Amino acid sequence: MKNTAFYKGISKVWAPGGVEIGSLLDLLADIVGSALFAAGLVCFAENAQFAPGGITGIALIIRHYFPIVPLGLCAMLLNIPLILLTYKTLGGWRYFVKALRSSIVLTLIMDLVFPHLPTYTGEPILAALFGGLLAGIGLSFIYMRGSCVGGSDYIIFAVKKKRPHLSFGAVSMAADLVIILSGWLVFGNIDAVLKGLVMTIAFSFAANKLLYGAGSKKLTVIISEHGKEIAAKISTHFERGSTLIKGMGAYSGSEKDVLLCACDKSQSATVHRLVYTIDSHALIMQATLDEVRGEGFKELEKEA
């Protein structure tokens, strides 16, 4: 039965007719994301003499002592124990095979394409900065399609699965810190640690902005005596639902309607205007949501 599930997972990922996972969009994200990530590592970070964190940081340290070892292949081999430890937490064979495809695409691009391209030989701090930005943008394309390329990604996504409230950037930084500090011993100077931190911060910034900033929503909390009218107005204008809760003012003791409305960032200003056309004395509070799942937004994730 286990073997059947494994090969069924492979067919969904690789089959040309696969729609759910093995789509052209997934493959395009793998190629573009891997190219950007490889550019950050091979064209910027590798010549700057530092370890940026993650499994690729360990691979760069190994390359420092054994330059003949291909960077992508080295990283892929280091991933095997992490894959075996975390694949059940991350969704079983189905997720594992999808991540394996992304890892193979990255390895091929990193080892066969980018060694033949020119590398940046200027300021090491700029190499760390732009290497981090490119790597963060590249992996974000892969993450947004529900995959990863191994390494500390497996640990990070496993932690996020158990503790979804934690920021991706914060978990990534914690996972990378030990490897970054080891750069001091390997490369023999504190600059290696500083460059590793710069790259990791740039990576986390780029990844968080793309993963959460682009898809973030606004939560508008409206306190008014005309909640039903406001909800109907929002529904008519945006075809967007709201949640109406009965509340009471703690000081006045008067009954109030508390309206919760999740919407796109571009819609939030219009929501304000709609509210004030009905109740100019309404209290409006707004917060940014990293992610919204459910009816009208992203689909809820199904258990594998």
C-alpha positions as CSV (number, residue, x, y, z in Angstrom):
1,M,0.0,0.0,0.0
2,K,2.8,2.4,0.8
3,N,4.5,1.8,-2.6
4,T,1.2,2.4,-4.3
5,A,0.8,5.8,-2.5
6,F,4.4,6.7,-3.5
7,Y,4.0,6.0,-7.2
8,K,0.5,7.6,-7.2
9,G,2.2,10.7,-5.8
10,I,4.9,10.6,-8.5
11,S,2.3,10.4,-11.2
12,K,0.4,13.5,-9.9
13,V,3.6,15.5,-9.9
14,W,5.2,14.5,-13.1
15,A,2.3,13.5,-15.4
16,P,1.6,16.0,-18.2
17,G,-2.1,15.7,-17.4
18,G,-1.7,16.4,-13.7
19,V,-3.6,19.6,-12.8
20,E,-3.4,19.9,-9.1
21,I,0.3,19.7,-8.6
22,G,2.1,18.9,-11.9
23,S,1.0,22.0,-13.7
24,L,3.0,24.1,-16.0
25,L,2.7,26.9,-13.5
26,D,4.4,24.8,-10.8
27,L,7.2,23.9,-13.2
28,L,7.6,27.5,-14.3
29,A,7.9,28.6,-10.7
30,D,10.5,25.9,-10.1
31,I,12.6,27.1,-13.1
32,V,12.4,30.8,-12.4
33,G,12.7,30.5,-8.7
34,S,15.7,28.1,-9.0
35,A,17.4,30.4,-11.5
36,L,17.1,33.4,-9.1
37,F,18.2,31.4,-6.1
38,A,21.2,30.0,-8.0
39,A,22.2,33.5,-9.1
40,G,22.2,34.6,-5.5
41,L,24.3,31.7,-4.3
42,V,26.7,31.1,-7.3
43,C,27.0,34.5,-8.8
44,F,27.1,36.5,-5.5
45,A,27.6,34.5,-2.3
46,E,30.1,31.8,-3.3
47,N,33.0,34.2,-4.1
48,A,32.4,36.4,-1.1
49,Q,33.8,33.9,1.4
50,F,31.0,33.4,3.9
51,A,28.3,30.9,4.9
52,P,24.8,32.3,4.4
53,G,22.9,29.8,6.5
54,G,20.8,26.7,5.7
55,I,22.0,23.6,4.0
56,T,23.4,25.7,1.1
57,G,25.6,27.4,3.7
58,I,26.9,24.0,4.8
59,A,27.4,23.1,1.2
60,L,29.4,26.3,0.6
61,I,31.6,25.5,3.6
62,I,32.2,22.0,2.2
63,R,33.0,23.6,-1.2
64,H,35.5,25.9,0.6
65,Y,37.5,22.7,1.5
66,F,36.6,20.6,-1.5
67,P,36.1,22.9,-4.5
68,I,35.6,19.9,-6.8
69,V,32.2,19.0,-5.2
70,P,29.3,20.5,-7.1
71,L,27.3,22.9,-4.9
72,G,23.8,21.8,-5.9
73,L,24.6,18.1,-5.7
74,C,26.3,18.6,-2.3
75,A,23.2,20.4,-0.9
76,M,20.9,17.8,-2.3
77,L,22.8,14.9,-0.6
78,L,22.8,16.8,2.7
79,N,19.0,17.1,2.4
80,I,18.3,13.3,2.6
81,P,18.3,13.0,6.4
82,L,16.1,16.0,6.7
83,I,13.6,14.7,4.1
84,L,13.3,11.4,6.0
85,L,12.7,13.2,9.3
86,T,10.1,15.6,8.2
87,Y,8.2,14.2,5.2
88,K,5.3,12.9,7.2
89,T,4.8,16.2,9.0
90,L,4.8,18.1,5.7
91,G,2.2,16.0,4.0
92,G,3.7,12.6,3.3
93,W,4.9,11.2,-0.1
94,R,2.8,13.7,-2.1
95,Y,4.6,16.7,-0.7
96,F,7.9,14.9,-0.7
97,V,7.8,14.1,-4.4
98,K,6.8,17.6,-5.3
99,A,9.7,19.1,-3.2
100,L,12.0,16.5,-4.8
101,R,11.1,17.8,-8.3
102,S,11.9,21.4,-7.2
103,S,15.2,20.2,-5.7
104,I,16.2,18.4,-8.9
105,V,15.4,21.5,-11.0
106,L,17.5,23.6,-8.6
107,T,20.4,21.2,-8.6
108,L,20.5,21.0,-12.5
109,I,20.3,24.8,-12.9
110,M,22.8,25.5,-10.1
111,D,25.4,22.9,-11.3
112,L,25.0,22.9,-15.1
113,V,24.1,26.4,-16.0
114,F,25.4,29.0,-13.5
115,P,29.0,27.8,-13.2
116,H,29.4,29.0,-16.8
117,L,28.0,32.5,-16.1
118,P,30.1,35.5,-14.8
119,T,30.2,36.1,-11.0
120,Y,30.2,39.3,-9.0
121,T,33.7,40.2,-7.7
122,G,33.0,43.6,-6.2
123,E,32.2,44.6,-2.6
124,P,31.5,41.5,-0.4
125,I,28.8,43.3,1.5
126,L,27.0,44.1,-1.7
127,A,27.3,40.5,-2.8
128,A,25.7,39.4,0.5
129,L,22.9,41.9,0.1
130,F,22.0,41.2,-3.5
131,G,22.6,37.5,-3.0
132,G,20.1,37.4,-0.2
133,L,17.5,39.4,-2.1
134,L,17.8,37.2,-5.2
135,A,17.7,34.0,-3.1
136,G,14.6,35.2,-1.1
137,I,12.7,36.2,-4.2
138,G,13.6,33.0,-6.0
139,L,12.5,30.7,-3.2
140,S,9.3,32.7,-2.7
141,F,8.2,31.7,-6.2
142,I,8.7,28.1,-5.2
143,Y,7.1,28.5,-1.8
144,M,4.0,30.2,-3.2
145,R,3.3,27.1,-5.3
146,G,3.3,24.9,-2.2
147,S,6.8,23.4,-2.6
148,C,10.4,23.9,-1.3
149,V,13.9,22.9,-2.3
150,G,14.9,21.1,0.9
151,G,17.6,22.1,3.4
152,S,16.4,24.1,6.4
153,D,13.2,24.7,4.4
154,Y,12.0,21.2,5.6
155,I,12.7,22.2,9.2
156,I,11.1,25.6,8.8
157,F,8.0,24.3,7.1
158,A,7.7,21.5,9.7
159,V,7.8,24.1,12.5
160,K,5.3,26.3,10.6
161,K,3.0,23.3,10.3
162,K,3.0,22.9,14.1
163,R,3.2,26.6,14.9
164,P,1.6,28.5,12.1
165,H,1.6,31.8,14.0
166,L,5.3,32.1,13.8
167,S,6.8,34.3,11.1
168,F,8.7,32.5,8.3
169,G,11.5,35.0,8.5
170,A,11.9,34.5,12.3
171,V,12.0,30.7,12.0
172,S,14.4,30.9,9.1
173,M,16.8,33.3,11.0
174,A,16.8,31.0,14.1
175,A,17.6,27.9,11.9
176,D,20.4,29.7,10.1
177,L,22.2,31.3,13.1
178,V,24.4,28.4,14.0
179,I,25.7,27.9,10.4
180,I,26.3,31.6,10.0
181,L,28.4,31.7,13.2
182,S,30.4,28.7,12.0
183,G,31.6,30.9,9.1
184,W,33.9,32.7,11.6
185,L,35.8,29.5,12.2
186,V,35.9,28.4,8.6
187,F,36.8,31.6,6.9
188,G,38.9,33.0,9.8
189,N,37.3,36.4,10.3
190,I,34.3,38.1,11.8
191,D,33.4,39.6,8.4
192,A,32.1,36.2,7.4
193,V,29.5,36.3,10.2
194,L,28.5,39.9,9.3
195,K,28.1,39.0,5.6
196,G,26.1,35.9,6.5
197,L,23.8,37.9,8.7
198,V,23.3,40.5,5.9
199,M,22.4,37.9,3.4
200,T,20.0,36.1,5.8
201,I,18.3,39.4,6.7
202,A,18.0,40.3,3.0
203,F,16.6,36.8,2.3
204,S,14.1,37.0,5.1
205,F,13.0,40.5,4.1
206,A,12.4,39.5,0.5
207,A,10.7,36.2,1.4
208,N,8.3,37.8,3.9
209,K,7.4,40.7,1.6
210,L,6.5,38.3,-1.3
211,L,4.9,35.6,0.8
212,Y,2.9,37.8,3.1
213,G,3.0,41.4,1.7
214,A,1.7,40.5,-1.8
215,G,-1.1,38.3,-0.4
216,S,-1.9,40.2,2.7
217,K,-5.4,41.4,3.4
218,K,-7.1,44.1,5.6
219,L,-9.4,43.3,8.5
220,T,-11.8,46.2,9.1
221,V,-13.7,46.3,12.5
222,I,-16.7,48.6,12.4
223,I,-18.6,49.6,15.5
224,S,-21.9,51.2,14.7
225,E,-25.6,51.2,15.4
226,H,-26.3,50.4,11.8
227,G,-24.4,47.2,11.3
228,K,-27.0,45.5,9.0
229,E,-27.2,48.4,6.7
230,I,-23.4,48.7,6.5
231,A,-23.1,44.9,5.9
232,A,-25.7,45.1,3.1
233,K,-23.8,48.0,1.5
234,I,-20.5,46.2,1.5
235,S,-22.1,43.1,0.2
236,T,-23.7,45.0,-2.7
237,H,-20.6,47.0,-3.6
238,F,-17.9,44.3,-3.3
239,E,-19.9,41.0,-3.2
240,R,-17.9,40.5,0.0
241,G,-19.5,39.0,3.2
242,S,-19.2,40.3,6.7
243,T,-19.7,39.0,10.2
244,L,-22.1,40.8,12.5
245,I,-21.6,40.5,16.3
246,K,-23.8,42.2,18.9
247,G,-21.8,44.2,21.4
248,M,-22.3,46.7,24.2
249,G,-20.4,49.9,25.1
250,A,-18.7,49.3,28.4
251,Y,-19.1,53.0,29.5
252,S,-22.5,53.9,28.0
253,G,-24.1,50.5,28.3
254,S,-25.8,51.0,24.9
255,E,-26.0,48.2,22.4
256,K,-23.7,48.3,19.3
257,D,-23.2,46.3,16.2
258,V,-19.6,45.0,15.7
259,L,-19.0,44.2,12.0
260,L,-15.9,42.2,10.9
261,C,-14.9,42.5,7.2
262,A,-11.8,41.0,5.6
263,C,-11.0,42.6,2.3
264,D,-8.2,43.3,-0.2
265,K,-5.9,46.2,0.6
266,S,-7.2,48.0,-2.5
267,Q,-10.8,47.8,-1.1
268,S,-10.1,49.1,2.4
269,A,-10.4,52.9,1.6
270,T,-13.7,52.3,-0.3
271,V,-15.0,50.3,2.7
272,H,-14.3,53.4,4.9
273,R,-16.3,55.6,2.5
274,L,-19.2,53.2,2.4
275,V,-19.4,53.1,6.2
276,Y,-19.5,56.9,6.6
277,T,-22.2,57.3,4.0
278,I,-24.4,55.4,6.4
279,D,-23.0,56.3,9.8
280,S,-20.6,59.2,10.1
281,H,-20.1,58.5,13.8
282,A,-19.0,54.9,13.3
283,L,-15.8,53.7,14.9
284,I,-13.5,52.0,12.3
285,M,-10.4,50.0,13.2
286,Q,-8.2,48.3,10.7
287,A,-5.4,45.7,10.9
288,T,-3.2,43.9,8.3
289,L,-3.7,40.1,8.0
290,D,-0.8,38.0,6.7
291,E,-3.2,35.5,5.2
292,V,-6.9,34.8,4.9
293,R,-8.3,31.3,4.0
294,G,-11.8,30.2,3.4
295,E,-14.8,31.3,1.4
296,G,-14.0,34.2,-1.0
297,F,-10.2,33.9,-0.3
298,K,-7.6,31.2,-0.5
299,E,-8.9,27.6,-0.3
300,L,-8.4,25.8,3.0
301,E,-5.6,23.4,3.0
302,K,-6.6,19.7,2.9
303,E,-4.9,17.1,5.0
304,A,-2.7,14.8,2.9
